[in-house]
Amino acid sequence: MSDNKKAPFISGTGQVLPHGYEYKMVAIVGLVIGFVMFDRFAVANLQSYMMEDLGMNYTQLGLITAVFAATWAVAGVLGNYLADTKVSRKKFFAFCVLLFSVCSLLTGFVTGFLMLVVVRAVMGVFEGPMYPCAQSFVMPQSSKERRGLNMGLVQVTIIGLVATTLGPIVQVALAESIGWRYTFAVTIIPGIILTLFIMKTLVNPQTGASAEEIAEKKVEREKGALLKALKGRNIILSIISSIFLLTWYIGVLTFMPGYLVGVRGFTEMEMAPIMSGFGIGAVVLGGIVLPKLSDNFGRKPIVIISAILGAVAAFGLLYGPNNVPLMMVLAFIGWGGTGVNSMIQAAIPGESSDPRYIGTVIGTIQLTGELIGATLGTTLLGIVGDSYGVDKSIIICGICILVCAVIAIFMKETAPLVLERRVAKKVGAGVA
């Protein structure tokens, strides 16, 4: 019995890892990404304090988000190409965590709009590689039965718990008690702790060839293999879908707090629990229930269902009742739309591409989504908010997530268990 407990874990790609490693890896990587997003949306959650103190408008708020997204996107591809081909993925991951934590601390020292833009731009350079790098641990180091669930836990559930549920409540409470500047300053502490956990616990994943074999050129990388990996049907559709997904995702989280307070008349303390409803929805629906269902019933139908739920996040809160508990329920349902995130940005492209280039492929999808969706999209949403009202910005967000549902119709299924059942069914039919 004791020997069985100490048996090593064999990942879906055949890598032999310590017993219990899968759960530790998911927890550490998930907390890192949750912390990244906790900081990313701090400016949105604290916008009332920061806009008044620094004299900003909605267009400038959108520009700050956009510049951050632009550097995040470019660094995501370049950084993960290095991690895929040149350097230790574990050390690279730890390095980025530590430096983005320093930049988060510096956010609290800015004295004006331009300085804030510069600090957040530099911060995007170190945060950008972390999403794809995280999933390049999760996908090859998960069992086939838990791959979709693990990706959902990392990309949605823990983000929902740390960044979207606790984020608005903790950040607003800290801002009320110690000021928004000191709220950013304390983020250096979890950054240092997570860096140590990465170095102590994580193991570099195997993606078909060891780092030593690649370095010694025992395994020759196929010329043009990366380009081939990016030309697949699912990859192209994921790239297009990510544009609309990121416009919806970043747009709702950026402009909804201002809409709830400035247009609907909720107080800051009422707005915070409504926004935390998004986080609870991400934890339960977007990160656990829907990704697990995708393991059993397929990625494609779950993307469509999740996208339809995502429209509730925009239209539900736009036209919902002036009642905090009911608005929290609508936010909870609507953030089931985050189930699209782990499918479009990780599971489907990861299962459709060359395993040697998982980080680079996911980084490329992130690049497009962040540059066009989060950067250009958020900038345009800010201009629309200033010119026609922030409610119009939110309507556009709702339309964008519905476009993701339409695009998913044309994707090919990738869930391993679903494909295995289809093969078994064909074999059975052939024998009969």
C-alpha positions as CSV (number, residue, x, y, z in Angstrom):
1,M,0.0,0.0,0.0
2,S,2.8,2.4,0.9
3,D,4.7,1.5,-2.2
4,N,1.6,2.4,-4.3
5,K,1.4,5.7,-2.6
6,K,4.9,6.5,-3.5
7,A,4.5,5.4,-7.1
8,P,5.7,8.0,-9.7
9,F,3.2,9.9,-11.8
10,I,3.3,9.2,-15.5
11,S,2.1,12.2,-17.5
12,G,0.0,12.0,-20.7
13,T,3.2,12.4,-22.7
14,G,5.0,9.6,-20.8
15,Q,7.2,11.8,-18.6
16,V,8.0,10.2,-15.3
17,L,7.4,12.6,-12.4
18,P,7.4,12.5,-8.6
19,H,4.2,11.2,-6.9
20,G,1.7,14.0,-6.5
21,Y,3.6,16.3,-8.9
22,E,0.6,17.0,-11.1
23,Y,-1.4,18.6,-8.3
24,K,1.6,20.6,-7.0
25,M,2.4,21.8,-10.5
26,V,-1.2,22.9,-11.2
27,A,-1.4,24.7,-7.8
28,I,1.9,26.6,-8.3
29,V,1.4,27.5,-11.9
30,G,-2.2,28.5,-11.2
31,L,-1.3,30.7,-8.3
32,V,1.4,32.4,-10.5
33,I,-1.2,33.2,-13.2
34,G,-3.8,34.2,-10.7
35,F,-1.3,36.7,-9.1
36,V,-0.4,38.0,-12.6
37,M,-4.1,38.7,-13.4
38,F,-4.7,40.1,-9.9
39,D,-2.2,42.8,-10.7
40,R,-3.3,43.2,-14.3
41,F,-6.8,44.2,-13.3
42,A,-5.8,46.2,-10.3
43,V,-5.8,49.4,-12.4
44,A,-9.4,48.7,-13.5
45,N,-10.6,47.9,-10.0
46,L,-8.9,51.0,-8.5
47,Q,-9.7,53.3,-11.4
48,S,-11.9,55.6,-9.4
49,Y,-9.0,56.4,-7.0
50,M,-6.3,56.5,-9.7
51,M,-8.3,58.5,-12.3
52,E,-9.1,61.2,-9.7
53,D,-5.5,61.3,-8.3
54,L,-3.7,61.3,-11.7
55,G,-6.4,63.3,-13.6
56,M,-7.2,60.6,-16.2
57,N,-10.2,60.0,-18.5
58,Y,-11.7,56.7,-20.0
59,T,-9.6,57.1,-23.2
60,Q,-6.4,57.3,-21.1
61,L,-7.6,54.3,-19.0
62,G,-8.1,52.4,-22.2
63,L,-4.6,53.4,-23.5
64,I,-2.9,52.2,-20.3
65,T,-4.6,48.8,-20.7
66,A,-3.7,48.8,-24.4
67,V,0.0,49.6,-24.0
68,F,0.3,46.9,-21.3
69,A,-1.5,44.4,-23.6
70,A,0.8,45.3,-26.5
71,T,4.1,44.7,-24.7
72,W,2.5,41.6,-23.0
73,A,1.6,40.2,-26.5
74,V,5.0,40.7,-28.2
75,A,7.0,39.5,-25.1
76,G,4.7,36.4,-25.0
77,V,5.8,35.1,-28.4
78,L,9.5,36.1,-28.1
79,G,9.8,34.9,-24.5
80,N,8.2,31.5,-25.2
81,Y,10.2,30.9,-28.3
82,L,13.3,31.3,-26.1
83,A,11.7,28.9,-23.5
84,D,10.9,26.4,-26.2
85,T,14.3,26.4,-27.9
86,K,17.1,28.1,-25.9
87,V,16.7,28.3,-22.1
88,S,15.3,26.4,-19.1
89,R,11.6,26.9,-19.0
90,K,11.5,26.7,-15.2
91,K,14.3,29.3,-14.7
92,F,12.7,31.6,-17.3
93,F,9.3,31.3,-15.6
94,A,10.8,32.2,-12.2
95,F,12.8,35.1,-13.6
96,C,9.6,36.7,-15.1
97,V,7.6,36.3,-11.8
98,L,10.3,38.1,-9.8
99,L,10.7,41.0,-12.2
100,F,7.0,41.6,-12.8
101,S,6.5,41.8,-9.1
102,V,9.1,44.5,-8.9
103,C,7.2,46.4,-11.6
104,S,4.0,46.0,-9.7
105,L,5.6,47.7,-6.7
106,L,6.8,50.6,-8.9
107,T,3.2,51.2,-10.1
108,G,2.5,52.7,-6.6
109,F,5.2,55.3,-7.1
110,V,4.0,56.9,-10.4
111,T,3.2,60.6,-10.3
112,G,1.3,61.0,-13.6
113,F,-0.3,59.3,-16.7
114,L,2.9,59.0,-18.8
115,M,4.9,57.5,-15.9
116,L,2.1,55.0,-15.4
117,V,2.2,54.1,-19.1
118,V,5.9,53.4,-19.0
119,V,5.8,51.3,-15.8
120,R,2.9,49.2,-17.1
121,A,4.5,48.8,-20.5
122,V,7.7,47.4,-18.9
123,M,5.6,45.2,-16.6
124,G,3.8,43.7,-19.7
125,V,7.2,42.6,-21.0
126,F,7.7,40.3,-18.0
127,E,4.0,39.2,-17.6
128,G,3.5,38.4,-21.3
129,P,5.5,35.1,-21.5
130,M,3.8,33.7,-18.4
131,Y,0.5,32.5,-19.7
132,P,1.9,30.4,-22.6
133,C,4.8,29.3,-20.4
134,A,2.4,28.1,-17.7
135,Q,0.3,26.1,-20.2
136,S,3.5,24.5,-21.6
137,F,4.0,23.0,-18.2
138,V,0.3,22.0,-17.7
139,M,-0.4,20.4,-21.1
140,P,2.5,17.9,-21.3
141,Q,2.6,17.2,-17.5
142,S,-1.1,16.4,-17.1
143,S,-2.9,13.1,-17.4
144,K,-5.2,12.8,-20.5
145,E,-8.2,12.5,-18.2
146,R,-7.5,15.8,-16.4
147,R,-5.9,17.9,-19.2
148,G,-8.9,20.1,-19.9
149,L,-9.7,20.4,-16.2
150,N,-6.1,21.3,-15.3
151,M,-5.9,23.9,-18.1
152,G,-9.2,25.3,-16.8
153,L,-8.0,25.4,-13.2
154,V,-4.9,27.3,-14.2
155,Q,-6.3,29.7,-16.8
156,V,-9.7,30.3,-15.3
157,T,-10.5,28.9,-11.8
158,I,-7.5,30.2,-9.9
159,I,-7.6,33.5,-11.8
160,G,-11.2,33.7,-11.0
161,L,-10.6,33.1,-7.3
162,V,-7.4,35.2,-6.9
163,A,-7.9,38.0,-9.4
164,T,-11.6,38.4,-10.1
165,T,-13.3,37.2,-6.8
166,L,-10.7,38.4,-4.2
167,G,-9.1,41.1,-6.4
168,P,-11.8,43.7,-6.3
169,I,-12.7,43.2,-2.7
170,V,-9.1,43.1,-1.4
171,Q,-7.8,45.9,-3.6
172,V,-10.7,48.3,-2.8
173,A,-10.5,47.4,0.9
174,L,-6.7,48.1,0.9
175,A,-7.2,51.3,-1.1
176,E,-9.8,52.5,1.4
177,S,-7.5,51.7,4.4
178,I,-3.9,52.4,3.2
179,G,-4.4,54.1,-0.2
180,W,-4.1,52.8,-3.8
181,R,-0.3,53.4,-3.9
182,Y,0.5,51.1,-1.0
183,T,-1.9,48.6,-2.4
184,F,0.5,48.0,-5.3
185,A,3.5,48.1,-3.0
186,V,2.6,45.0,-1.0
187,T,2.5,42.8,-4.2
188,I,6.2,42.2,-4.0
189,I,5.8,39.7,-1.2
190,P,3.7,37.0,-2.9
191,G,6.0,37.4,-6.0
192,I,9.1,36.5,-4.0
193,I,7.3,33.5,-2.4
194,L,6.1,32.1,-5.7
195,T,9.5,32.5,-7.3
196,L,11.0,30.2,-4.6
197,F,8.2,27.6,-5.1
198,I,8.9,27.5,-8.8
199,M,12.6,26.8,-8.4
200,K,12.0,24.2,-5.7
201,T,9.1,22.2,-7.1
202,L,8.6,22.5,-10.9
203,V,10.3,20.1,-13.4
204,N,11.0,21.1,-17.0
205,P,8.5,19.3,-19.3
206,Q,9.5,16.9,-22.0
207,T,8.1,17.8,-25.4
208,G,9.5,15.0,-27.6
209,A,13.2,15.6,-27.0
210,S,15.3,16.5,-24.0
211,A,17.1,19.8,-23.7
212,E,20.4,18.0,-23.8
213,E,19.5,16.2,-27.1
214,I,18.4,19.4,-28.7
215,A,21.5,21.3,-27.5
216,E,23.8,18.5,-28.8
217,K,21.8,18.4,-32.1
218,K,21.0,14.7,-31.6
219,V,17.4,15.6,-32.5
220,E,17.2,17.8,-35.6
221,R,14.4,20.3,-35.6
222,E,12.4,20.0,-38.8
223,K,12.9,23.1,-41.0
224,G,9.7,25.0,-41.1
225,A,8.1,22.9,-38.3
226,L,7.0,26.0,-36.4
227,L,5.4,27.5,-39.5
228,K,3.6,24.3,-40.2
229,A,2.3,24.3,-36.6
230,L,0.9,27.7,-37.0
231,K,-0.9,26.9,-40.3
232,G,-3.4,24.3,-38.9
233,R,-7.1,25.0,-39.2
234,N,-7.7,25.0,-35.5
235,I,-4.7,27.3,-34.9
236,I,-5.9,29.9,-37.4
237,L,-9.5,29.8,-36.1
238,S,-8.1,30.1,-32.5
239,I,-6.1,33.2,-33.5
240,I,-9.1,34.9,-35.1
241,S,-11.3,33.9,-32.1
242,S,-8.8,35.3,-29.6
243,I,-9.2,38.8,-31.0
244,F,-12.9,38.8,-30.1
245,L,-12.4,36.9,-26.9
246,L,-9.8,39.3,-25.5
247,T,-11.9,42.3,-26.5
248,W,-14.8,40.9,-24.5
249,Y,-12.7,39.7,-21.6
250,I,-10.5,42.8,-21.1
251,G,-13.3,45.2,-22.1
252,V,-15.8,43.9,-19.5
253,L,-13.3,43.8,-16.7
254,T,-11.9,47.3,-17.6
255,F,-15.1,49.2,-18.2
256,M,-17.7,47.4,-16.1
257,P,-16.6,48.9,-12.7
258,G,-16.9,52.4,-14.1
259,Y,-20.3,51.6,-15.6
260,L,-21.7,50.2,-12.4
261,V,-20.5,53.2,-10.3
262,G,-20.8,56.1,-12.8
263,V,-23.9,55.1,-14.7
264,R,-25.9,52.6,-12.6
265,G,-25.2,54.5,-9.3
266,F,-23.7,51.7,-7.3
267,T,-21.2,52.7,-4.6
268,E,-17.6,51.4,-4.7
269,M,-18.3,49.0,-1.9
270,E,-21.4,47.7,-3.8
271,M,-19.5,47.4,-7.1
272,A,-16.8,45.3,-5.6
273,P,-19.0,42.2,-4.7
274,I,-20.8,42.5,-8.1
275,M,-17.4,42.3,-9.8
276,S,-16.4,39.4,-7.5
277,G,-19.4,37.5,-8.9
278,F,-17.4,37.3,-12.1
279,G,-14.6,35.6,-10.1
280,I,-17.0,33.0,-8.5
281,G,-18.4,32.2,-11.9
282,A,-14.9,31.7,-13.3
283,V,-13.9,29.5,-10.4
284,V,-17.0,27.2,-10.6
285,L,-18.2,27.4,-14.2
286,G,-15.4,28.7,-16.4
287,G,-12.6,26.8,-14.7
288,I,-14.0,23.6,-13.3
289,V,-17.4,22.5,-14.6
290,L,-17.1,23.5,-18.3
291,P,-13.4,22.4,-18.8
292,K,-14.2,19.1,-17.1
293,L,-17.2,18.6,-19.4
294,S,-14.9,19.4,-22.4
295,D,-12.7,16.4,-21.4
296,N,-15.8,14.1,-21.6
297,F,-18.0,15.7,-24.3
298,G,-15.5,17.7,-26.4
299,R,-13.9,21.1,-26.6
300,K,-16.0,22.4,-29.5
301,P,-19.6,22.2,-27.9
302,I,-18.3,23.6,-24.6
303,V,-16.8,26.7,-26.4
304,I,-20.2,27.4,-28.0
305,I,-22.0,27.0,-24.6
306,S,-19.4,29.1,-22.8
307,A,-19.6,31.9,-25.3
308,I,-23.3,32.1,-25.0
309,L,-23.0,32.4,-21.2
310,G,-20.4,35.1,-21.8
311,A,-22.9,37.3,-23.4
312,V,-24.8,37.4,-20.1
313,A,-21.7,39.1,-18.5
314,A,-22.3,42.1,-20.8
315,F,-26.0,42.2,-21.6
316,G,-27.1,40.9,-18.2
317,L,-25.3,43.5,-16.2
318,L,-26.2,46.2,-18.7
319,Y,-29.9,45.7,-18.4
320,G,-30.1,43.8,-15.0
321,P,-32.0,45.0,-11.9
322,N,-30.6,47.6,-9.5
323,N,-30.0,44.9,-6.9
324,V,-26.6,43.8,-5.8
325,P,-27.4,40.1,-5.1
326,L,-29.2,39.7,-8.4
327,M,-26.4,41.4,-10.3
328,M,-23.9,39.1,-8.6
329,V,-25.9,36.1,-9.9
330,L,-25.8,37.5,-13.5
331,A,-22.1,38.1,-13.1
332,F,-21.6,34.5,-11.9
333,I,-23.5,33.1,-14.9
334,G,-21.9,35.4,-17.4
335,W,-18.4,34.6,-16.4
336,G,-19.0,31.0,-17.4
337,G,-17.9,32.6,-20.7
338,T,-14.3,32.3,-19.4
339,G,-14.6,28.6,-20.3
340,V,-13.7,29.9,-23.8
341,N,-10.4,31.2,-22.5
342,S,-8.8,27.8,-21.7
343,M,-10.3,26.1,-24.7
344,I,-9.3,28.8,-27.4
345,Q,-6.0,29.9,-25.8
346,A,-4.7,26.6,-24.6
347,A,-6.5,23.2,-25.0
348,I,-7.5,23.3,-28.7
349,P,-4.4,24.9,-30.1
350,G,-2.2,22.9,-27.7
351,E,-3.8,19.6,-28.9
352,S,-3.6,20.7,-32.5
353,S,0.1,21.6,-32.7
354,D,3.6,20.2,-32.7
355,P,4.3,19.5,-29.0
356,R,7.8,21.0,-29.3
357,Y,6.3,24.4,-30.0
358,I,3.4,24.5,-27.6
359,G,4.6,27.7,-25.8
360,T,5.3,29.5,-29.1
361,V,1.9,28.5,-30.6
362,I,0.0,29.6,-27.6
363,G,2.1,32.8,-27.4
364,T,1.3,33.6,-31.0
365,I,-2.5,33.2,-30.3
366,Q,-2.0,35.5,-27.3
367,L,0.0,38.0,-29.4
368,T,-2.9,38.4,-31.9
369,G,-5.6,38.5,-29.2
370,E,-3.6,41.0,-27.1
371,L,-2.5,43.3,-29.9
372,I,-5.7,43.5,-31.8
373,G,-8.3,42.6,-29.2
374,A,-6.9,43.8,-25.9
375,T,-4.8,46.7,-27.3
376,L,-6.7,48.1,-30.2
377,G,-10.0,46.8,-29.0
378,T,-9.7,48.3,-25.5
379,T,-8.5,51.6,-27.0
380,L,-11.5,51.8,-29.3
381,L,-13.8,50.8,-26.4
382,G,-12.4,53.7,-24.3
383,I,-13.0,56.1,-27.2
384,V,-16.5,54.8,-27.6
385,G,-17.1,55.1,-23.9
386,D,-16.1,58.8,-23.9
387,S,-17.9,59.7,-27.1
388,Y,-21.2,57.7,-26.8
389,G,-21.3,56.3,-23.3
390,V,-19.6,53.4,-21.6
391,D,-22.7,51.3,-22.0
392,K,-22.1,51.2,-25.7
393,S,-18.6,49.8,-25.0
394,I,-20.1,47.0,-23.0
395,I,-22.6,46.2,-25.8
396,I,-19.7,45.7,-28.2
397,C,-18.1,43.3,-25.7
398,G,-21.3,41.2,-25.7
399,I,-21.3,41.0,-29.5
400,C,-17.6,40.0,-29.6
401,I,-18.1,36.9,-27.3
402,L,-21.0,35.7,-29.5
403,V,-18.7,35.9,-32.5
404,C,-16.5,33.3,-30.7
405,A,-19.5,30.9,-30.6
406,V,-19.9,31.2,-34.4
407,I,-16.2,30.6,-35.1
408,A,-16.2,27.5,-32.9
409,I,-18.7,25.8,-35.2
410,F,-16.0,25.5,-37.8
411,M,-13.3,24.0,-35.5
412,K,-12.2,20.3,-35.4
413,E,-12.6,18.4,-32.2
414,T,-9.4,17.7,-30.2
415,A,-10.4,16.2,-26.8
416,P,-8.4,12.9,-26.5
417,L,-11.1,10.9,-24.8
418,V,-13.7,12.0,-27.4
419,L,-11.4,11.2,-30.3
420,E,-10.6,7.8,-28.8
421,R,-14.4,7.0,-28.5
422,R,-14.9,8.0,-32.1
423,V,-12.1,5.7,-33.3
424,A,-13.4,2.8,-31.1
425,K,-16.9,3.4,-32.5
426,K,-15.6,3.2,-36.1
427,V,-13.5,0.1,-35.4
428,G,-16.6,-1.5,-33.8
429,A,-18.7,-0.6,-36.8
430,G,-16.1,-2.0,-39.1
431,V,-16.0,-5.3,-37.2
432,A,-19.7,-5.6,-37.2
